[in-house]
Amino acid sequence: MAMPDANFKVFVELQRRNDGFDDGQQNRIPLYVTELSINTSKSVMNAPIPFSGAIRGESTNLAFDIGIAQKTVSITGFLLNQTIKKKNSDDVTIDVTLTSFEMAQLLSSYVDASAFQDDQNLNRLIILIPSRVDHNFVYHDSDVANATKDESDLPLIPFTWKNRGYDNSFTSQGDNAEYFKAYTGNEDHTVGISGFIRSFSCQFTGTEGNTVPFTMEFEEALVISDNFLD
């Protein structure tokens, strides 16, 4: 939704991007992030075995790992004067610069929207991280120099909870190659983390000049987002 900037490594995307666009920065908002916390909480059914302590002299629990986890990303940063670029269902494109306070208002209104509003609902988070190896644990472009390159010189890939294809011989995920390719900014909506913004808050302190501090919590999920009214 915003014009690309080399300093931005975190983006949120509008649901409208599901329709596909030629310009990789349309309907995408870059976030200037100072702190990012990723949390994975696994839920395992853990039940004690009756009389196990009496019979064996040691109590034993039986755990059922059925693949349930809650995955969240907490973000802290600043909103800036930013240029945004949008395109709606009528192919109407806008390209404007908003103040940091307008960015805060815009994000607040978008978080307040629902999956029925394709031009308001933020349903994807992109976090770019440096990467040495691809989906098969092979150095990108088979360049062994990637083993010793400084992280600032490495290609970027989007953070996800996807497993590399090398590890997927017993799952239905496939090779997940698209999640480990070098990021160019023109990828479609399949990259990144799908989900919803659980909370967004900002502060108008009057001491930060033209910046607005903000915090955001994004939760990974497959959101039912088909708008039958659109």
C-alpha positions as CSV (number, residue, x, y, z in Angstrom):
1,M,0.0,0.0,0.0
2,A,3.0,2.3,0.3
3,M,5.9,3.1,-1.9
4,P,8.8,0.8,-1.3
5,D,11.5,2.0,1.1
6,A,14.8,0.1,1.8
7,N,14.4,0.9,5.6
8,F,11.1,-0.9,5.9
9,K,11.2,-4.7,6.7
10,V,7.7,-5.1,8.1
11,F,4.4,-4.6,6.2
12,V,0.7,-5.2,6.7
13,E,-1.5,-5.9,3.7
14,L,-5.1,-5.3,2.9
15,Q,-7.4,-8.1,1.9
16,R,-7.9,-6.4,-1.5
17,R,-4.5,-7.7,-2.5
18,N,-6.1,-11.2,-2.8
19,D,-7.5,-9.9,-6.1
20,G,-3.9,-9.6,-7.4
21,F,-2.1,-6.5,-8.6
22,D,0.8,-5.7,-10.9
23,D,2.4,-3.2,-8.6
24,G,3.8,-5.1,-5.6
25,Q,3.4,-2.1,-3.3
26,Q,-0.3,-1.5,-3.8
27,N,-2.6,-2.0,-0.8
28,R,0.5,-2.5,1.5
29,I,1.4,-0.4,4.5
30,P,5.1,-0.4,5.7
31,L,5.7,-0.2,9.4
32,Y,8.8,1.3,11.0
33,V,9.4,-1.2,13.7
34,T,11.8,-0.9,16.7
35,E,10.9,-4.1,18.5
36,L,9.3,-7.3,17.4
37,S,8.3,-10.3,19.5
38,I,7.2,-13.6,18.0
39,N,5.4,-16.1,20.3
40,T,4.4,-19.7,19.6
41,S,2.3,-21.3,22.3
42,K,1.7,-25.1,21.9
43,S,-1.3,-26.8,23.3
44,V,-0.7,-30.4,24.3
45,M,-3.3,-32.5,26.0
46,N,-1.5,-33.8,29.1
47,A,-3.3,-36.3,31.3
48,P,-1.9,-38.2,34.4
49,I,-2.1,-42.0,34.3
50,P,-4.0,-43.2,37.3
51,F,-2.1,-45.5,39.8
52,S,1.1,-45.1,37.8
53,G,2.9,-43.8,40.9
54,A,1.5,-46.6,43.1
55,I,2.5,-49.4,40.7
56,R,5.9,-48.1,39.4
57,G,6.9,-45.8,42.2
58,E,6.9,-42.9,39.8
59,S,3.9,-41.1,38.4
60,T,3.6,-40.8,34.7
61,N,1.6,-38.5,32.4
62,L,0.3,-39.3,28.9
63,A,0.6,-36.4,26.4
64,F,-1.4,-36.2,23.2
65,D,0.4,-33.9,20.7
66,I,-2.2,-33.2,18.1
67,G,-0.7,-30.2,16.4
68,I,-2.4,-27.2,18.1
69,A,-0.6,-23.9,18.6
70,Q,-1.3,-20.3,18.9
71,K,1.1,-18.0,17.0
72,T,1.3,-14.3,17.6
73,V,3.5,-11.4,16.7
74,S,3.8,-8.3,18.9
75,I,5.1,-5.1,17.2
76,T,6.4,-1.8,18.6
77,G,7.4,1.1,16.4
78,F,6.6,4.5,15.1
79,L,4.3,5.8,12.4
80,L,5.8,8.3,10.1
81,N,4.7,10.7,7.3
82,Q,4.1,8.0,4.7
83,T,3.1,7.7,1.1
84,I,0.3,5.1,0.5
85,K,-0.8,3.6,-2.8
86,K,-4.2,2.0,-3.0
87,K,-6.3,0.3,-5.7
88,N,-9.9,-0.7,-5.2
89,S,-12.4,-3.0,-6.9
90,D,-13.2,-0.3,-9.4
91,D,-9.5,-0.1,-10.5
92,V,-9.4,3.4,-9.0
93,T,-5.8,4.1,-7.8
94,I,-4.7,6.8,-5.4
95,D,-1.2,7.8,-4.4
96,V,-1.0,10.2,-1.4
97,T,1.2,11.1,1.5
98,L,-0.4,11.0,5.0
99,T,0.8,12.5,8.2
100,S,1.8,10.2,11.1
101,F,-1.4,11.1,12.8
102,E,-3.4,10.2,9.8
103,M,-1.6,6.9,9.6
104,A,-2.7,6.2,13.2
105,Q,-6.3,7.1,12.3
106,L,-6.1,5.0,9.2
107,L,-4.8,1.9,11.0
108,S,-7.3,2.3,13.9
109,S,-10.2,2.4,11.4
110,Y,-8.8,-0.6,9.5
111,V,-8.4,-2.7,12.7
112,D,-12.0,-1.8,13.5
113,A,-13.2,-3.2,10.1
114,S,-14.1,-6.8,9.4
115,A,-13.4,-9.4,6.8
116,F,-16.4,-8.2,4.8
117,Q,-14.5,-5.0,3.8
118,D,-11.8,-5.9,1.3
119,D,-10.4,-2.4,1.2
120,Q,-10.2,-2.0,5.0
121,N,-9.4,-5.4,6.5
122,L,-5.7,-6.0,7.2
123,N,-5.2,-9.8,6.9
124,R,-1.5,-10.4,6.2
125,L,1.8,-9.5,7.9
126,I,5.1,-9.6,6.2
127,I,8.4,-9.6,8.2
128,L,11.5,-9.8,6.1
129,I,14.5,-11.6,7.6
130,P,18.0,-12.3,6.1
131,S,18.4,-15.8,4.7
132,R,21.3,-18.0,3.7
133,V,19.5,-21.2,2.4
134,D,16.4,-22.0,0.4
135,H,13.6,-24.5,0.9
136,N,16.1,-27.4,0.4
137,F,18.8,-26.1,2.8
138,V,20.8,-25.2,-0.3
139,Y,22.5,-21.7,-0.4
140,H,20.5,-19.3,-2.4
141,D,21.5,-19.4,-6.1
142,S,23.9,-22.2,-5.0
143,D,26.3,-19.5,-3.9
144,V,28.5,-21.0,-1.2
145,A,29.7,-17.5,-0.4
146,N,26.3,-17.0,1.4
147,A,27.8,-19.2,4.2
148,T,30.1,-16.3,5.2
149,K,28.4,-13.2,3.9
150,D,27.4,-10.5,6.3
151,E,23.7,-10.6,7.1
152,S,23.2,-7.2,5.6
153,D,24.3,-8.6,2.2
154,L,22.0,-11.7,2.3
155,P,18.7,-11.9,0.4
156,L,15.5,-11.4,2.4
157,I,12.7,-13.9,2.9
158,P,9.3,-13.5,4.7
159,F,9.2,-14.9,8.2
160,T,6.6,-17.7,8.5
161,W,5.9,-20.9,10.4
162,K,6.4,-22.9,7.2
163,N,8.8,-25.8,7.2
164,R,11.4,-26.2,4.4
165,G,10.6,-28.8,1.8
166,Y,13.6,-30.9,3.0
167,D,11.7,-31.6,6.2
168,N,8.3,-32.2,4.6
169,S,8.6,-35.8,3.4
170,F,5.7,-36.8,5.7
171,T,3.4,-33.8,5.4
172,S,1.1,-32.4,2.8
173,Q,2.7,-29.0,2.7
174,G,4.9,-29.6,-0.3
175,D,8.3,-27.9,-0.7
176,N,7.0,-24.4,0.4
177,A,9.6,-23.0,-2.1
178,E,7.7,-19.7,-2.5
179,Y,8.2,-18.9,1.2
180,F,12.0,-19.2,1.0
181,K,12.7,-17.4,-2.2
182,A,14.4,-14.0,-2.1
183,Y,11.8,-11.3,-1.6
184,T,11.6,-8.7,-4.4
185,G,8.5,-6.7,-3.3
186,N,6.3,-7.9,-6.2
187,E,5.2,-11.2,-4.7
188,D,1.5,-11.9,-4.6
189,H,-0.6,-12.4,-1.5
190,T,0.6,-15.9,-0.8
191,V,3.7,-14.8,1.1
192,G,3.9,-13.7,4.7
193,I,1.6,-14.6,7.7
194,S,-2.1,-14.8,7.2
195,G,-4.3,-13.7,10.2
196,F,-5.8,-10.7,11.9
197,I,-4.8,-7.8,14.1
198,R,-5.8,-8.6,17.6
199,S,-5.1,-5.1,18.9
200,F,-3.6,-1.7,17.9
201,S,-2.8,1.2,20.1
202,C,-0.9,4.5,19.6
203,Q,0.0,7.5,21.6
204,F,-0.2,11.2,20.7
205,T,2.4,12.5,23.2
206,G,3.3,15.8,21.6
207,T,7.0,15.1,22.2
208,E,7.9,12.9,19.2
209,G,7.6,15.6,16.5
210,N,6.0,14.1,13.4
211,T,6.2,10.5,14.7
212,V,3.5,8.5,16.5
213,P,4.5,5.5,18.7
214,F,2.3,2.5,18.3
215,T,2.0,-1.2,19.3
216,M,0.2,-3.9,17.5
217,E,-0.5,-7.6,18.0
218,F,-1.1,-9.8,15.0
219,E,-2.4,-13.4,15.4
220,E,-1.8,-16.1,12.8
221,A,-5.0,-17.7,11.5
222,L,-6.9,-18.8,8.4
223,V,-9.6,-16.1,8.4
224,I,-12.9,-16.8,6.6
225,S,-12.7,-13.7,4.4
226,D,-14.8,-14.4,1.3
227,N,-17.1,-11.5,1.0
228,F,-20.3,-12.8,-0.6
229,L,-21.7,-9.2,-0.7
230,D,-18.8,-8.0,-2.9
